């Protein structure tokens, strides 16, 4: 029960942190993915993607915007997870039951994992995009 007693001092900052994470992810979803759509919809990128699709059999079923669609779904799920974590922390304030404290720790762990996954996937998308653009520029300059 010492862990639960220590948690009482952390619950308000944690609740505020998860609400902040939700707001941040919502802005990522609205701004970054919209900008990424413009990047993925670029003429040079589309042409390079179509060339890759013709030469690579593994890419036959992949759409140009699939990475953005998957990222959008993951970010939305992470926002819901973060909001749920905040709600569980609020519920704990009212009931202060050990089972709810365990739920708080569980939701917190899942939310941290989800946020980390969002960061890694966004990094992967942009790394791939940059590499594809470099390849397209190198191919066009060598012609």
C-alpha positions as CSV (number, residue, x, y, z in Angstrom):
1,X,0.0,0.0,0.0
2,X,3.0,2.3,0.2
3,X,2.9,2.6,-3.6
4,X,-0.7,3.7,-3.5
5,X,0.1,6.2,-0.8
6,X,2.9,7.6,-3.0
7,X,0.5,7.7,-5.9
8,X,-1.8,10.1,-4.1
9,X,0.8,12.8,-4.5
10,X,1.3,12.0,-8.2
11,X,-2.3,11.7,-9.4
12,X,-3.0,15.4,-10.1
13,X,0.2,15.9,-12.2
14,X,-0.4,12.6,-14.0
15,X,-4.0,13.6,-14.8
16,X,-2.8,17.0,-16.1
17,X,0.0,15.3,-18.1
18,X,-2.4,13.0,-19.9
19,X,-4.8,15.8,-20.7
20,X,-1.8,17.7,-22.1
21,X,-0.7,14.6,-24.1
22,X,-4.2,14.4,-25.6
23,X,-4.1,18.0,-26.6
24,X,-0.6,17.6,-28.1
25,X,-1.6,14.5,-30.1
26,X,-4.8,16.2,-31.3
27,X,-2.7,19.1,-32.7
28,X,-0.3,16.5,-34.3
29,X,-3.3,14.9,-35.9
30,X,-4.6,18.2,-37.2
31,X,-1.5,19.9,-38.3
32,X,1.3,17.4,-39.0
33,X,-0.8,14.8,-40.8
34,X,-2.4,17.6,-42.9
35,X,1.1,18.8,-43.9
36,X,2.3,15.2,-44.4
37,X,-0.6,14.7,-46.8
38,X,0.7,17.6,-48.9
39,X,4.1,16.0,-48.9
40,X,2.9,12.6,-49.8
41,X,0.7,14.0,-52.5
42,X,3.6,15.8,-54.1
43,X,4.0,15.1,-57.8
44,X,7.6,13.9,-57.6
45,X,6.8,11.6,-54.6
46,X,3.8,10.1,-56.4
47,X,5.9,9.4,-59.5
48,X,8.6,7.8,-57.5
49,X,6.1,5.8,-55.5
50,X,4.5,4.5,-58.8
51,X,7.9,3.5,-60.1
52,X,8.6,1.6,-56.8
53,X,5.2,0.0,-57.0
54,X,5.9,-1.3,-60.5
55,X,9.3,-2.7,-59.6
56,X,8.5,-4.1,-56.1
57,X,6.0,-6.9,-55.9
58,X,5.5,-6.4,-52.1
59,X,4.1,-2.9,-52.8
60,X,1.3,-3.9,-55.1
61,X,-1.4,-3.7,-52.5
62,X,-0.1,-0.5,-50.8
63,X,-1.8,2.8,-51.5
64,X,0.2,6.1,-51.5
65,X,-1.5,7.4,-48.4
66,X,-1.7,4.1,-46.4
67,X,1.1,5.2,-44.0
68,X,-0.9,8.4,-43.2
69,X,-4.1,6.5,-42.7
70,X,-2.4,4.1,-40.3
71,X,-0.8,7.0,-38.4
72,X,-4.1,8.7,-38.1
73,X,-5.7,5.6,-36.7
74,X,-2.9,5.1,-34.2
75,X,-2.9,8.8,-33.1
76,X,-6.7,8.7,-32.6
77,X,-6.4,5.5,-30.5
78,X,-3.7,7.1,-28.4
79,X,-5.7,10.2,-27.8
80,X,-8.6,8.0,-26.6
81,X,-6.2,6.0,-24.5
82,X,-4.8,9.2,-22.9
83,X,-8.2,10.7,-22.2
84,X,-9.3,7.3,-20.7
85,X,-6.2,7.4,-18.5
86,X,-7.1,10.9,-17.3
87,X,-10.7,9.8,-16.5
88,X,-9.4,6.8,-14.5
89,X,-7.2,9.1,-12.5
90,X,-10.2,11.4,-11.8
91,X,-12.3,8.4,-10.8
92,X,-9.5,7.4,-8.4
93,X,-9.8,10.7,-6.7
94,X,-13.4,10.0,-5.8
95,X,-13.2,6.4,-4.8
96,X,-9.5,5.8,-3.8
97,X,-9.8,2.0,-4.0
98,X,-6.7,-0.2,-4.6
99,X,-8.3,-1.8,-7.6
100,X,-8.8,1.6,-9.3
101,X,-5.1,2.5,-8.4
102,X,-4.0,-0.7,-10.3
103,X,-6.2,0.4,-13.2
104,X,-4.5,3.8,-13.1
105,X,-1.1,2.2,-13.4
106,X,-2.3,-0.1,-16.2
107,X,-3.8,2.7,-18.2
108,X,-0.7,4.8,-17.6
109,X,1.5,2.1,-18.9
110,X,-0.6,1.5,-22.0
111,X,-0.7,5.2,-22.7
112,X,3.1,5.6,-22.4
113,X,3.5,2.7,-24.8
114,X,1.0,4.2,-27.2
115,X,2.7,7.6,-27.2
116,X,6.1,6.0,-27.7
117,X,4.7,4.0,-30.6
118,X,3.3,7.2,-32.2
119,X,6.6,8.9,-32.0
120,X,8.5,5.9,-33.5
121,X,6.0,5.5,-36.3
122,X,6.0,9.2,-37.2
123,X,9.8,9.1,-37.2
124,X,9.7,6.1,-39.5
125,X,7.3,7.7,-41.9
126,X,9.4,10.8,-42.2
127,X,12.6,8.9,-42.5
128,X,11.1,6.8,-45.3
129,X,9.8,9.9,-47.0
130,X,13.2,11.7,-46.8
131,X,15.0,8.6,-48.2
132,X,12.5,8.3,-51.0
133,X,12.8,11.9,-51.9
134,X,16.6,11.7,-51.8
135,X,16.5,8.7,-54.2
136,X,14.1,10.5,-56.5
137,X,16.3,13.5,-56.6
138,X,19.4,11.4,-57.2
139,X,17.6,9.5,-60.0
140,X,16.4,12.7,-61.7
141,X,19.8,14.4,-61.5
142,X,21.6,11.3,-62.9
143,X,19.3,11.2,-66.0
